[in-house]
Amino acid sequence: MTNETPPDVPRWRTALPWTVLFVTALVLVPGLVTGRVLSPWWHVTMLATTAAVALYSRFVNGVDAIYGVVMSIAVLHLVLSDAQRDSGVVQPLTWPEIIGDIAVAIGIVCALGFSVGRRLGAPARRYLVEVAVVFIGASIATWVLLTEPLLDGGETVARALLTSVFLPMTVLVAAFVVDLWNHGLRHNRGIQLCAASAIVFVVGSTTERLRLVGTGDVEGALLATTVYSIASALVLTAISHPSFRQHLDGRSAAVPEAGRSRLLMMGLSVLVAVTLTAVRPPNGAVDIAVRVVATVVLIGLVVIRLAIALHEHESARRSLQHRIHSDELTGLATRTRFVQLVSDVLDANWRSEHHPSVIHLNLDRFKNINDTFGHHGANEVLREVARRIDEAAQTFGASVARIGGDEFAVIDGSTRSVDDAVAHAEVLRIAVSRPVLVGEAPIFITASIGVAVVPAKRSITSEELLRRADIANHRAKADGANRVAVFDESMQDNVTRRMDIEHALHGAIGRQEMRLYHQPIIDIGTGQVSGFEALIRWQRSDGTIMSPAAFIPVAEDTGMICEIGAWALRDALGELRGWIDDGVVPPTTTMSVNVSPRQIADPNFATIVREALGASGVPAHLLWLEMTESMMLDEPELAEHTLREIRSMGVQLALDDFGTGFSSLSLLQNFPIQRIKIDRAFVQGIAENTNDRSLVRTIVALGHSMGLDLVAEGVETVHQLQSLRDLGCNKAQGFLISHPVPAPAMGSTMSALAELAELSLFRAATEGTDRVDIPVPVPAGAGMVGMSPRGPIGQPVV
């Protein structure tokens, strides 16, 4: 819902209200100039305009009939009052005028009350009391300023009271308009016009009434006609404006400004009433009695309002307390309440034979359920799972809480040992694993469960016990999900070590702690180096070298892998460019760089590759990007799009650890792969194990049939190298050939590898000999002294 003019409203409908205002002003201004209303033109114009606007607002704007009816009565009363004055009646307020004023005021209050009800909903007790306070306060002020002076001047009680009651009702009009203004309608043109009308109406009617007791000095007939004509014209313009209908279309939530405005009006009403009562001395017993009774009523209403405020505050406090301690979706305890429950159980079992335990459950792959069945279906699953966990926990007297989106925790004070806690955890796991029906579809759910038991002879806080259960839960998920893991100190050590790595990784590139080591890839047929694989190492500030297996998973989880990977790509290409320029390696030498799933998912990755190639000046076809099967399976469409964009640059793509995944063949079919790297798990047993040899033979045949380049990883013995040569594998890398070496050692490494190419193994390959005897001679200075055939035969002495 919008509070402004709907965009599809024709322009003439927006211009028409201002035409109404212009016409009424046209017949009113001459009267202000001459000091006399131009009758009967003014009468005819006001009556005709009001009738037309009433019909227009009802049937064109769709505004409720109450507004047109009230305005028709008000303008008719205004015209009749002016006609009565034209006929020679000089009495300031005749009975017809008094009755008409009250009827019009009641009509306007009802119309605005209808608007407030539609906008705010059913009025609360607090709102009714606030309105009553404003009305009584205005009534006391009216009594002191108008009613009592009229009685003192000889007016009858009935005439004085009916003349005076008009003023408090005009104050109610202002109060209702302020409420509408503060409930999302400040930019509504119709309400803006109503607000202007209310100001004119209140100021004019107050001035006119006070003139009756000699407070004002304005000519009465002209004042009445002018004030009420302006107010009527503004209201007629408002109800004919297209935006006026919008304030009736829906309810508005309470806003702070509305409450503050009401309090301000209440305060002003009480302040004015009390001030006038104190400043103006009473005039007789009746005046004293009225003031006392009205003041007592006012004070009573203020006390009631305070009592309601205190009650609402207490209700809000209890509601907030309930929300803090009770989960809205499942009805279980929240994490805040659960911490208290754990503390209570620990205190109750202090120095007892029981060892309380916390069981932390996390639903496996719940995001898939949320994505498949939507928010509503996922909530149904959570409610059912919560009910099952609660029922299962009650069998051994435990309490349950929902501590996260799909996480639950159980505090069990009955356990005496770890075995008891594990047994109870299994009860919960089995309860969760039963299928849940969402609609008519059965959903199979599993949970990873972490268990933490209070240690013997040692105190522990509730937060520490919860943290231990959470750590164990993460271990259960990491071990494959749908299992139970029990906390032990080694898990804490792993978490501490991980936090240390994560903290130290920040800024490691800026501190120049990252290093690239390069492992040569040789052509098995010639023994010549065809390329290198860049392998990252982290030399921390204390000088220790950390392997990628220790910090890459942390970098993956934290997202820092994108920064590290981009640096590795730039540095590897820069080093290759330098070696080629210095003549260390041939111009055809390639560089292989590993990329992570996070990098593939990065929409800027292709740009990063393009910029690295441009900065280094390395031809795109010399760059190989290596990736595993898993990263292509997580987001296949995104991976395919990114890889095809990179391939279009001329960069070549390699599938690492081939054969260890589940969809290798489909990946070769769907993705632009040019190389497969045979995993070391198959290479290790190729010389002795017939199954491994058969698998490698199949992979090699597949690669040749698809025109793919083949690289065997993890070659550590001559037997393995000979077997790969016999099976037709193109290239190899591994410790037999060379360990990964730093860039400064590349010159000596290439010299040693050049001697390696002259070994009998490769000469036999070029001369057509099927096999050679071992051991193969190691060139002097190429490797370690006394190195066996299982050692690196191309490793330089650095």
N, C-alpha and C positions, 0 to 999 in steps of 0.2 A: 504494500500500500504506500502511496506517495501522498504527501501533504501539500504538494504544489499542483498547479494546473496540469491535468493529463496532457501528454504531448499530442494526442490525436484530436484534440478539441479544435473546431474551426475558429478562425480568428474573429469572426463576427460575434461568437458567443463570449469571447474574452473582452471585446470592445463594448458590448451592450451594457454591462453594469456601469461603466463610466459614463455612458450616455444618460442613464437614469440619474446619476449624480449631477451631471451637467444640467439636465432639465429642471430638477428641483432647485438647483442653485440659481437658475435663470429667473425663476419666479420669486425667489427669496431675497436676492441681493437688492432689487429696487426698494423693497420694504425696509431693508436696513438703512438704505441711503435716505429715504424720505421719512422714516420713522413710523410708517404705517404699512401694514400688509395689504397687498393689492388684491382685495376681494372683488368679485368672486373667482378671478383667474387662478388665484392661489388655491382656492378650495377645489375647483374642478381639476386642476393639474395634479394635486396631491392624491385625490381620490382615484382618478383615472390611472395614474402611475402605479399606485399601490395595488389596485385590482389587476393590472396587467402583470406586475411583478409576481404577485401571489400565484396567478395561473401559470406563468412562465417557470417559476421555481419549482412548482409541483409537477408539471407535465413534461418539461424539457430538461430541467436540471435533476429531476428525481428527488427533490428535497421533501421531507415529510410535511404534511399539510399544516401542522401546528404552527410553523413559522409564518406562513402566509396569513393564516387566520388571525394570529396575535397581532401582526403588523396592520392588518386591515382594521381591526378593532381600535388599535392605537391611533392610526391616522384619522379614522372616523371621529373618535373622541376629540382629537386635536382640532379638526375642522368645526365640529359642533360647538366646542368651547369658544373658538374664535368668532363663530357666527353669533353666539350668545352675547359676547362682548360688543359686537357690531350693533346688536339690537338695543343697546343702551343699558345693559346690566353692569353696574359699577362695583358690586360687591367682589372683593378679591377672589374668594373661592365659594362658589355656590355649591349646594348639595349635589346637583348632577355632576359638577366638576370633581368634587371629592370622591364620589362613588366611582366615576369614570377613571380617575387617577389610580385608585386602588385596584380596580379591575385590570387596567393595563399593566400595573406593576406585578400583579399576581400572574397574569398571562406571560409576561417576559420571564419571570422567575421560573415558571413551569417549563417554558420552552428551553431555557438554558439548563435547567435541571435535567430535562430530557437529553440534551446534548452531553452533559457530564455523565449521565448514566450510561449512554451508549459508548462513550469514550473510555470511561474508567471501570465500567461494570457495576455490579450491585454495591452501593455505598456501605462501607464498614462502619461499625459503631464509632470508631475514632473520628471518621469524617463527619458524621452527623453531629457529634458533640462539638467539633471545631466550628461547624456552621452555626450551631446554637450559640456558642460563645461570641462569635462575630455579631450575630443578630442582637443578642442581649446587650452587648457592649454598645452597639450603635443605638439601641433603644434607650439606654440610660442617658447617653449624650443627647439624644433627641428630646427626652423628657426635660433635661436641665435647660437646653437652649431654646426649645420651641413649645412643648406641651404646657409646662408650668407657667411660662409667660402668657400663653394664650388664655389659660384658666384665670390667671391673675388679671387679665385685661377684660374679663367678663364673658368669654366664650363658654358655651355649654360644654359639659364633659364629653358628650358624644362627638360634637364637632371638633373639639380640640384633639381627641384621641385619633379620630379617623383622618384628620388632616396630618397628624404627626407620623402615623404608622407608615406613610409613604416613604419616608427617609430611610429607615432600616431596611426596607425592601430594596431600595436602590443600591444599598451597600451589598446586599446579597447578589444583586446583578453583577456588580464589580467582582465579587469573590468568585462567582462561577466563571466569568470570563478569564480571570487570572488562572484558574485551574486548567481551562482548556488551553490557554497560552503555554502553560508549563508542561503539557503532556504531548509534546511532539508537534505542536501546531504553530510555532513561532513564524514559520515561513509560509503558512497557509494564508493566502490573500484574504479570504472570507473572514477568518478569525481576526486578522489584523484590522479589518474594517469594523468588526464587532467590538474590538478593544477600544478603538477610537470613539465609537458610538457610546460605549459604556462610560468613558471619561467625560464626554460632553453631557451625558444624561445625569451622572452623579453630581457633577459640579453645578449644572443648571438647576436641577431640582432642589439641591441644597440651598443655593442662592435664592431661588424663588420662595421656598418655605421660610427662610430666615427673614425675608423681606416683610413677611406678615407681622413680625414682632419688632420691626423697625431696625433690624441689623443691616439690611441691604438698602441701597438707594438707587435702584434701577426700575425703570417703568415696567410695570407688571405684565401688561398684555404683550408688548413687544418681546420681553424676555421669554415668556412662556412659548410664544409662537416660534421665536428664533431657535431657542435651545432644542425644543422637541422636534422642530422641522429638520434641523441638522442631524440630530440623533436618528430620526426616522429615515432620512435620506441615506445615511451611512449603512443602516441595517438593510434597507431595500437593496442597496448596491451589493452588500455582502451575500444575501441569499440568492441573488441573481447571478453571482459569480460562479463559474464552473468548479472552482476549488472548494466551495463551501460544502459540497456533498461529500468530499473526501474525509472530513472529520467524523463522519458517521459510519464509515466503512469497517472499522475495527477498533479493538481495544488497544490501549497503550500501556506498557509496563510503567510501574511507578518510577519516578525519577527524583533525585535528591532535590532539584530545584522546586518541585511541587510542594514537598514537605516544608522546605524553608519558607516558601511564600505563604503557606497557610499559617505557620508559626508567626511570621511577621504580621500578618493581618490580625491574628488573635492578640498578639502583643499590643498592637496599635489600638485595637478596640478596648482592651482592658485599660491601657494607659490613659486613653482619652476619657473613658468613663470615670476612672478614679480621679483623674486630675480635675475634671469639671465638677465632680461631686465635692471635692475638697476646696476648690477655688470659689465656687458660687455658694453662698450660704443658703440653707433651706428657707422656704417661705411658708411656714405653717406646718401643722401636724400631718396633713395629708402628704405634703411634699416629703417630709421626713420619712413617713411610712413607705412611700413608693420607693424612695432611694434605698432604704434599708433592705426592703424585700428584694428589689432588683439586684442590689449588690450581693446579697446572700446567694441568690440564684446564680449570679455570675461566678462567685467564688466556688459554689458547689460544682458548677460545670467545669471550672478549671481543675478542681480536685479530681473529678471523674476523668478528665483528660489525662492527668498525671497518672492516675491509677491504671488507665488503659495502656499508657506508654510503658509503665512498669511491667504490666502483664505481658505485653508484646515483647518486651526485652527479655523477660524470663522464658517465654515460649521460644523466642529465637535462640536463646542460649541452650535450652534443652534440645531444640532441633539440631543446632550445630553440634552439640555433644553427641547426639545420636548419629549424625552423619560421620563424625570423627571416629566413633567406636563401632558402627555397624555399616557393612557394605550395602549400598543401595540395591545392587543387582541381585546378590545372592542371599542377603540377610546374615552372612557370616561376620565375624569380627574383622575389623580393619587391622592394618599393620600396627597402628598406634595402640589399639586395644590389645593386640597380640603380644606386644612387648611387655605390657603390664601383666598379662596372663603368665608369660614366661617367668617374669620376676616373682610373681606370687608362687608359682610351682617350685622355683628354686629355693625360695625362702621356706616353703612348707617342707621341703625334703632335705634341708640342711642337716648334716650329720645323721642322715637315715641310711638304710641299706639300699635305698633306691637311687638310681642314677638317671634322672630325667633326660629325655632326648627330644630334639627338634627334628622333624621330618619335613623337608622342603620338596614340594612337587612342582614341576614345570611341564606343562603339556607340550608334547613334541609336535612340531610343524603346525601349530595352531593358526599361523598366518594363512596357510592354504585353506583352512576352513573358513576363515574370515573373508578371503578373496572369493571363494566359491559360493558361499551361502549368504554373504552380506552381514551387516552389523546385527540385524535382528536374529538371523539363524545362529550366528556365533554366540549371541547372548543366551539363546535357548540351550546351546551346548554347555556353556559355562554354568548356567543354573542347574542343569542336570548333573554335571560333574561335581559341583559343589554339594548337592544333596547326597550323592553317593559317598563322597569323601567323609561328609559329616556322619552319615549312618555307619560307615565302616569304623570311623574313629570312636564312636560311642561304644562299640563292642569292647574296647579296652580302656574306656574312660578318658579319652583324650579330647582336647579342644582344638577347633579348626578356625583358620582365618584365611581370607583372601588378601594377599599382600601385594598383588600386582595384577596386570591384565589377565594373564593366564597362569598365574602362580598362586599356589596355596601352601600353607604351612600348618603343621600339627605340633602341639606341645603335649608330650606324653610323659606323665609323671609316674607311670607304673613300671617302667623298664628297670631291670636290675643289671643288665649287661648289654653289650653290643648285639649279641645274638637276639635278645628280645626286641631291640629296636629294629633290626633287620627284618625279623619275622612280622612285626607290625607294619613296616614299610611295604612288605610284599602283599599284605592284606589290602592295603590302600592301592597298590599298583594293579592288583587283580580287579578291584572294584571299579577302577577307572577304565580298564581295558575292555569292559563289556560294550557292545555297540550302542550308540545313541541314535535315536530316530529324530531326524529333522524333517518335518513333513512326513513323507513316506520313505525317505532315503536313509538307510543305516550308515552311520559314521563310526569308523573304528578309530579309537583314540588310544594313544600310549602316553606315558609320563616318565620323565627322567626324575629320579628321586635321590636327594642327598640327605644323609643322616649324620647328625652330630650328637654325641652322647657326652654328658657332663663327666669330666675326668675324675678319677678317684683321687682323694686327698688333695684337692685343689679347688679353690673357689673360682667362679666364672660368672661374668655378667650376662644378662639376657641378650644384649647386643652382640657380644662376642660369640655366644652360642648360635645365634641367628646367622652371623657371618660365616661361621664354620659350616653350617648346613648349606648355605648358599655356595660356598666353595666346593663342597662335595657334590652339589647338584650340577655345577659346571663340569666337574669331572665326569659325572654320569652321562651328560650330553656329549662330551668330547669322546667318550668311549663307545658311542654308537646309539645312545638314547634307549628308552624303554628298559632301563636297568636301575639298580640301586647301587650307590657308592657311599662308603662310610668315610668320614673325615679322618685323616691322619696328619701328623705334623709335616710330612713331606709335601702335602698339598699346600700348606701354608708357605713353605719354603718356595714352592714354585710360583705362588702368587706374588710373594715378595720379590723374587728374582724378575718376574715379568714386569712388575711395577718399576723396578730399577732400570730395566732395559727400555721401557717406554719413556721414562723420564730422560734417560741419557740419549735416546734417539733424537729428541728435539734439538735441533741445531747441530747435529753431527756433521752434516754436509758443510755448513758454514764454518765449522771448526776444522774442516779438512781431515776428518777421521775416517772417511770411507776410502777404500782402496779397491782397485780392480786387479784381479789376477787373471791370466789368460792361459787356457789349456789348449794346446795344439790339436788340430784335427788333421790326420794324414790320409793321403790316398793310399789304400792298401796295395794297389797295383804297382805304384812307383816308389812309395816311401816318402814322397815329397809332401811338404806341408801345404794343405789347401786352404786352411783357415784357422780361426781361433774361436773358442767360446769364452766370453767375458764372464767371470765369476766374481761376485762382490764379496769383500771381506771388510770387517769393521775393526779398525785398530783404535781402541778406546784411549782416553786420555792417560790412563795408567800404563799404556803400552801393551796390554793384552789384546790378542787377536781373537775376535768372535766370529764363529762360522755363521753362514746364512741360516742354517737350521735353527739357530737360537734366536735370531732377531727378525728374520723375514716374516714369520707368522704374526709377531707383534705389530710389525709395520703394516701388514695386511689388515689386521683388525682395526687399527687406529687410522688408517687412510694415509699414513705417511709414505706408503710404498709408491704412491704416484710421484712424489717429489724425488724419492731415492731412485726410482726407475728412470725418470727423465734425466737425472744426473748421470746414471750409468750409461744410458744411450749416448749422451753427448760426449762423455769422456772416452768411451770405447771407440767411437768413430774418430774422435780427435787423435787418439793414439794410433789407430790404423793409418790415418792420413800421414802422421809423422813417420811411421815405419816405412811406408811406401816412398815418401819423399827422400828419406835417408838411405834408401836402398837396402834396408834390413830385410824386407819381404818383397816378393814380386807384386806387380800392380794388380794381379788377379786374385790376391789373397782376400778371403772373406772374413767378416766378423759376425759372430752369432751372439745375440743378446736375449736373455730371458725376459719375458713380460708376465705380469701378474693379472689375475682376473679384474682387480680394481682398475688397472690401466686400460684393459680392453673395454671396461664399462665407462671409462672417462670419455665424454663426447669430444674432448680436445686432444685425444691421444694422436689421432692422425696428423693434426697440426704440429704436435710436439715432434713426431717423427720427421715431418717435412722440414721443420726448422733445424733439427739436428743434422740432417743431411746437407742442408744448405750451408750451415755454419762450418761444417768440416770439409765440404767439397768432395766427399766420398761418393762415387756413383751408387745409385740406389740398389743395383743388382748385387753389390758386394755386401749388403746388409741382410742378415738372416734374423728374423724374430722367432724365438722359440716359445711355444705355449703348450700347456698340458690339455688333456681331453676335458678335464672337469670344468675349466673356465668356459668352454664352448657349450657345455650342457646346461649351465645355470641360466644364461640369457642367450639362447642360440640366435635369435633374430638380430639382437644388438651386436653380438660378436660377428655374425656374418657380414652385416653392413660395414662395421669398422674394418674388418680384415679385407674386404673387397676394395674399400677405399685406399687402404695402405698398399694392397697388391697393385692397384692401378698406377702407383708411383714407380713401380719396378722393384719394390722391396720383395724379398722372398720369405716364405713362411714355412716353418718346420713344426711338426707335431712331436713333442717331447714325450719320453716314457711310453712309447707306443706299445700297445698290447696289454697294458695294465688296467685300462678302463673298461667300460661296458659298451661303448658305441663307436669303436675305432673305425669300422668300415663305413658306417653312415657319415662319420665326420669327413673321411676322405672323399666321399661322394658329394657332400654338401658344401664343403669349405675349400677355398683356393689354396690347398696345401701343395708344396713342391718337394718336401723332404720329410721322411720319417726317421726318428731316432729310436733304435731298438733298445729297450730298457735293459739295464745291467742285470736285472734278475734272470733274464734268459741267456745273457752272455756268460754268466758265471759258470754254468754247467754245460756249456756247449760242447766241450771236448770230451766229457765223460758221460753225460746224461743224454740218452737217445731222445727222450721227450723234448728236452730243451733244444736239441739239435734240429728235431723235426719242426718245432715251432719257428725257429729262426729261418729254416729253409722255406717255410710257408710265407713268412713275412717278406723275405727277400724276393721270392717269386711274385708276390703281390705287388711289391714296389716296382719291380722291373716291368710287370705287365701294365702298370699305370704310369710308367715313365717318371717315377719318383727317385730322387736321390736318397741313398741309404747311409746312415751313420750308426755304428755300433758303439754304445757307451760302456764304460767300466771295463775296458780290456786290461787285464792285469798279468796275463801269461802269454808266452809265445804260442803255446798250444791253442789258446783262444784266438789269437791273431791268425794262425794258420787255418783253423777251422772256418773262420769268417771269410778268409780268402778263398778257401775251397768252395764255400757256399755261394760265392759271388757277391758278397757285400762290398760296397764301394769304398767306404771310409770308416775310420775308427778313431777313438780317443780313449784315453785311460792312463792309469799310472804306469803301465808298461812303457808307454811312449813318453809321457812327461807328466809330472805334477803340474798343477796351475802355477804359473810363475808371474812375478810382478813385471811391469813394463820395462824398468831399467835393465832387467836381465834378458830381454828378448834377443839381443845381439848374440850372446853366448849360447842361448837356447837354440837359435837357428843354426849356428855353427855345428852344435852337437847333433841336431836333427839331420843336417846335411850328411854327416858321416853315417848316421843311421840308415839313410837311403842306400848306402853302399853295402849294407849287410847282405849275407848270403840269402837271407829270407826273401828280400825284394829282388835280388838278382835272379833267384830261382823263379820268381813270379814272372819276370820279363823273359826268361829263357824257356818257360813252359814246364819247369820241373814241378811236380805235384807237391812234394814235401821236402823238408830239409831236416837234418838232425839238429838236436839241441844239446848243450847250450849254444846260443848264438854269441859270437864274440862281441864284447863291449868295447867301443873305441876308447882309447886313453883319454881321460878327462871328461868323458861324456856323462858318466854317472858316478855313483858312489863306489868306493873301493870294495872289491869282493862281492859286488851285487849279484844275486842269483837271478835266474830267468824270471822270477816273480817280481823282481824289482824294476824301477824305472830305468830304461836303457837310453833314454834321451834327456835325463835330468841334468841340468847344468850345475856346476859348482859356483854358487853365488857368494 
